[in-house]
Amino acid sequence: MGDKKQRKVRNYLIDRHFQLKYTGMVVFVTVSVASGLGYVAYGFSQGQTEALTAHIAAQPDLDPETASDLEQFAQQEDRKIRNAILAGVLLLTLALGFTGIIVTHRVVGPAYRMKRLFAHVGEGRFEVTTGIRKGDELQELYHSFAAMVESLRDQRGEEIEQLEQTLIKMEAAGVQSAYITELKAVLERIRKTVD
């Protein structure tokens, strides 16, 4: 459990369902807003092109070739704006997707580690053999859990000591019983949980 693994790309998706779900939600909302704003900006650009076309048509003395060049230039600028918006939305999607995976990894990683620690404590092993990485989220929760385990370990140690003292007193009093042998076996099992 205390082994230190190097971060690899596949290690970033610890809980695929959770990480992809929340990353997808953030990406969807942001891309929707960015696409809406891009649509408005592109519509504004097309409106400017139409206004320029109307202005050109209102000038009968303008050379037809110059008028055609101006219209083509305006349409070319519309395409540039459209392409820039599409590229921007694509880059935003990729950046947010990558960032979402990294951020959710910093939550899921500690949660995964704590889940393993819960299992150890559930099996009766009162030890915290590993920490969480610097920069991960849930630091306070992890440290509170580690403190709780240490407190339980100390309590278990005190209980073992009391049981040992009671056994010594019973043996000193000359009590001979199969129950004492059974109690010693139980005490030995309990001692292994804190060693």
N, C-alpha and C positions, 0 to 999 in steps of 0.2 A: 504494500500500500504506500510505502514511503518512497517508491522509486520515482525518479525524476525523468520525465519524458520530454524530448524536444518537441516543440510545436511544429506540426506539419499541417499542410492544408486540410487533410482529412480529419485531423484532430480538432479543427475549429467547429465542425458540425457534430457536437456531442449529442444533442437532442434535436435531431433534424426537424421534427414536427414543430416544436416550440420556436426554434430559431428561424425557420423558413416562414412560419405563419406570421410572426411579428415583424420580421424584415419585410415580407411581402406587403403587409398592411401599411407600413411606413412608406415603402416605395410606391404603392398604389396611390395613396393620398397625395404624396408630393408630386408624382408624375401627372396626376389628374389636374392639380392646381397649375403646374408648370405648362401643361398642354393647353389648358384654358387661357392662360395669359399669353402663350405663344399664338394661339388662334386669334386673340384680340389684336396682338401686335401685327400679325400677318394681314388681318383684315384692314387695319389702319394703313399698312403699306399699299395694299391693293386700292384702297380708297384714294390715296395720294396719286397712284398711277392713273386712276380714272379721272381724277381732277386735272392731272397734267394732260391727258388725252383730250379732255373737253376744252382746256385752255388752248391747246394746239389747234383744235378744230375751229376755234373762234378767231383764229388769226389766218385769214385767207391769203395774206401776202407772204406767209412763211413757205420756204422752199419745201416741196413734198419729200425730198430725200432727207432733209434735216428733220422734218417732222417724223418720218419713219425711224430715223436713227434715235431720236429722243424717246419714242415709244418703245423701241427695242431695248434701249438702255434702262428705262423704267421697269420693263418686264424682267430684264436680267437681274435688276436689284431686288425685285420681288422674289425671284427664285433663290437668290443668295440669302435673303432673310428667311425664307421658308427652310432652306437647307441648314442654316445656322440654328434655327429653332429646333429642327429635328435632331441635329447633332448634339445640341445642348441638352435636350430631353434624354437622349441616349446616354450621354456622359453622366448626367445626373442619376439616371437609373442604375448605372454600373457603380458609381461612387456610393450611392445610398445602399445598394445591395451589399457591397463589400463592407461598408461601415456598420451596417445592421448585423452582419454575421459576427464581426469583431466585438461589437458592444454586447450582443446577446451571449456570446461566448464567455464574456467576463461575468455574466450572471449564471449561466448554465454550468460552467466549469466548477465553481464553488458549490453549487447546489448538488451536482453529481458527486463531488467528493464528500459532502456532508451526508448524502444518502448512504454512501458506503460506510461512513463512520456510525450512522444510526444502526446499520446492520451489525456492526461490531459490538456496539453497546447492547443491542438486542440479544446478541449471543452471550452476553455476560462478560465481555472483555472491556474493562474500563481503562482504555488507553487511546490517546490521540497521537498517532504515529506520523502524521503528516500535517502540513499547513496548506494555506492557499497562497497563490502567487501575489506578489506586490502588484497593485494596480487592479486586481480583481475586485468585483463588488462583493457585498455581503460580509465584509471584514468584521464588523461588529457582531453580527449574528454568529459567525464562526467562532470568534473569541469567547462569546457568551456560552456557546455550546461546549467549547474546550474547558472553560472554567467549571461548567456544570459537571462534566465528566470527571475532572480532577477532584471536585468536591465529593462526588459519589465514590470515587476511588478512596479518598481519605476516610469517608464514613465506613466503607467496606473494610478498610484496614483496622479501624477501631473495633468494629464488630468481630473481626477475626481475633484480635487481641483479647477481647472479652471472652470469646468462646474458648480460647486457649487457656486463659486463667481459670475458667470454670472447669475445664477438663483436668487441669492440674489439681485443683481443689478436690474434685471427685476422686481422682486416683489417690491423692494423699489421705482421703477419708476411707480408702479401702473399698470403694465401690468397684465391683467387677461385674460387667454386663456386656452383652452383645451390642447394646445400644451405644455404649462408649466407643466401641470399635466402629460402628456405623457412623457415629458423630465425627470421629476422627477422619473417616473417608470423605464425608461431606465437607469438613473443614479444609481438607487438602484440595478438594475441587474448587472451593471458594478462593483459597489462597492463590491458585493458578490464574484467577481472573485479574489479580492486581500485581502479579509478578512480571 
